[in-house]
Amino acid sequence: MKSPIKKITELLSELPEKDISLGKTFLRIRDVDSLKELVDSALIRVSKNLISATPKQEYLILNMESLHALKVEVDNYFLQNQIDNSYDSFYEDELEELEELEEPNNNTD
């Protein structure tokens, strides 16, 4: 089974041509928030273009199904990162509280 990163990497070529290198950069530096915004923005631009009176050729050649598949993968990866960050933050707080409880009391009254 392919990793989420591999799936996203393969699907990045489905973005509008001018967005592909930016998407690869965001993925390489693991800027998931920016990658998600880029994909969401591309979907909106392409969708609006398809219903316009004079659609641009650069958007007409894109595969909307693959672009939606990219959005699903990026959204899943984004959510997983959110969960992982929340999990890490929760346990860091718990660990700090435990360490505070375990510290010997230096007050000698």
C-alpha positions, -999 to +999 in steps of 0.1 A: +000+000+000+013+035-009+020+060+018+000+092+018+031+112+008+036+089-023-001+092-033+000+130-030+033+132-049+018+112-078-014+133-078+004+167-077+008+165-115-030+170-117-028+205-104-027+234-129+007+236-144+018+268-126+008+252-092+027+219-095+062+231-084+047+251-055+027+220-044+059+199-045+077+225-024+049+226+002+049+188+004+087+186+006+088+210+036+057+194+051+037+227+050+004+208+050-017+239+057-004+257+026-007+226+005-043+222+015-050+259+006-033+255-028-053+224-037-086+240-025-078+271-044-070+252-076-103+233-074-122+265-070-104+282-099-108+252-122-145+247-113-153+284-119-134+282-152-154+252-164-187+271-161-175+304-175-185+316-209-149+316-221-130+288-203-092+288-204-076+259-222-051+253-194-080+244-171-100+224-197-073+198-200-073+190-163-088+158-149-113+169-123-116+134-109-079+132-103-079+167-088-107+156-064-086+125-055-057+149-047-079+169-025-091+138-006-055+127+000-044+161+011-074+165+034-067+131+050-031+139+054-040+173+069-065+157+094-039+131+104-014+158+111-040+177+132-048+145+152-011+137+157-003+173+168-032+173+192-022+139+205+014+150+210+003+182+227-021+164+250+006+139+262+032+166+265+009+185+289+002+153+308+039+145+311+046+180+324+019+176+351+033+142+361+068+155+363+056+184+385+039+159+408+071+138+410+094+166+418+106+165+455+093+194+475+123+216+484+104+235+511+116+226+546+091+243+569 
